[in-house]
Amino acid sequence: MNNKEFNFQKGYIFSKHIPEEMSHFDRVFDVFKDLLTHTSGDIEEAFEWLDMLDQEYDIFTDEYTLEDFEEDLRKRGYIREEIDEEDGNTGTGRGKNVLTPKLESALREYALDQIFGKLKKSGIGNHRTSKTGIGDEKDGDHRSFQYGDDLSLVNMTESLKNAQVNNGIGDLQLTEDDLIVEETRHKAQMSTVLMIDISHSMILYGEDRITPAKKVAMALVELIHRKYPKDSIDIIVFGNEAWPIKIKDLPYLKVGPYHTNTVAGLELAMDILRRKRNTNKQIFMITDGKPSCIQLPTGEFYMNSVGLDQMIVSQCLNRAAQARKLKIPITTFMIAQDPYLRKFVEEFTEQNQGKAFLTGLSGLGQMIFEDYEKNRKRRI
């Protein structure tokens, strides 16, 4: 509300809210964050794209230029200058702009807002289960007090109402039999591993599939940190091999000249989850193609990009079954709809008893969010 004044007869009178105009910086900053995700954190390339967009859409004005925006980024702590080490010893080193942790965090927040909408930060924030008992989330149901119940759960309004009914208003007494407590639910913790395919096909055929995958990963991380702080999420990438990456490195993720070693990714994901103490564990896998690579016992890589190689496929199915024995469901998000892949995905999902979605790029974030919400209520 913009204006507020007090009238002694009518109380407070509020005028109509008029939203403030977005500042020059905020207007450009949203575009810049999107470009940074596309350029894998390359600030200079993002500036070049901004310059090109400005020529087409007049993003900047005489009042606010690209140089002004760059200076604002530096003043607000989003970028900093780093001397190139190759030239640093000569005294002629050129300064290079790099992202600060503040900007990396802003990119995750931006991805969250884009994919899941603006979410309010909650308190303890863990997922609910169907199990009632001594928990830490009130669910609105009531029951009689039992020995051992936490007194902080006593609902005084309902308890006093009971006392009035049982003992009358004239001789009001509050006994243990009158006490009513609010039912609570257990909140299970969830450990998630998100696998991201970074094989070369993620940028082939004129379609950028890695950028939406990065946005989903950043959004999911931000969602968990805000809404479910007791949950854990690990990110791994897989090409010819699989390796973990840090959350702060997500904006810089690029595809490589790799095949798709799904087996290596699944093995690493299961290794990570074996070390987690809580019982609720799951794997999300974002991929756009068939498995095409495995590592042989000799250490050599066996690769086959033609069709579905039975030796590679059988090893993938074995890992899916192994995850099932460990009670780790795998949700596969296949960013492709090739008919011959559907059979492999169905067999993989059947072996694991998990879930699979064959999808385009537009609804990927919402589907992962929905499945995360459902899976995290599954067991206690």
C-alpha positions, 0 to 999 in steps of 0.5 A: 500500500502506498498511502495509509492514514488513520481516521478515528471513526473508520480506522485505517484507510488504504489507497490503491497500491501502485507498483513501483517501476522496475529500475534500469538495472533490474530490467536488464539483470533478468535478461543477463541472468538468462544469457549467463545460463545459455553461455555457461557462465561466460560473462564476456559472451553474455555481454556480447549477446546483450550488445546484439540484443540492444541493437535489435530491441533497444535495451539500453539508452543514453541514460543507462548504457551497457557500461553502466550496467557492468559497473552496477554489477561490480558495485553490487557484488555480482561480478569481480575482476580477476587478473589472467594468470598467464599475463600476471607475471609480466605486469600486462595482465588484462582483467577478466570478469568472473561470477561471484558466489552472490551471482551464482546464487542469483542464477539458482533463484532466477531458475527457481522463479522461472520454473516453479514460480515464487516460493515463500521460504518456510521454516523447518520444511520437510516433506509430510508422510501419512504417518501420525504420531510424535512429529514436528508438523501440525496437521489440524487434527485433534485427539485426547492427551496421552501420557508423554505428549509434549505440552506445547502441543496442547490446544488450550482453546479446545481443552477449555471448551472440553472443561466447560462441557465436562465441568460446567462454567460455574465450577470450571476445572481443567483436568488431564481428561479435558486436554486436547492435543493437535495431531502431528505428522512425521517428516521424512528426509529425502536424499536425491541424486540428480543425474544430467546427461552431458553427451554431445547429443544434448546440443545436436540437431539444432536444439539446446537441451543442456540449458533447460537441464541446467535450469531444472537442476539449479531450480531443484537445488534452490527449492530444496534449500529453501523449502526442505532444508533437511533434505540433501541433493547431489548433482552428477554428470555423465558422458563417457564417465560420471563425476560429481559437480558442486552446486556452485558449478551448475551455471558453468556446465557444458556438454562435451564430445562424449558418448552416454555412459548411463551405467557409470552415472547409475553406479556413482549415484548409488554409491553416493546414496549408500552413504546417506543415513536416511531411508528415503532415497531417489535418483532423477536422471535427465537424458536425451538418448540411449546409453552408448558407452560402458567401461570394460573391466580392462579400463577401456571404453566400449562405445556403440552409437548405432541402435541399442547395443545389447551388451550396453543395454543389459548392463543398464538394466542390471543397474536398474534392478540393483537400485531396486534392491537398494530401494532406490527408485529412479525417475527417468526424464527422457528429453526425446520421443524416438519410438525405438527409445520408448521400449528401452525406457519401459524395460529400464523402468520395469526393472527398477519399478520407478517412473519414466517421462518421455517429454519435450523441454517445456514442461520438464521443470514442473514434472520433476517438481511434481515427482519430487513432491510425490516421492518424498512422501513415500516412506518413513 
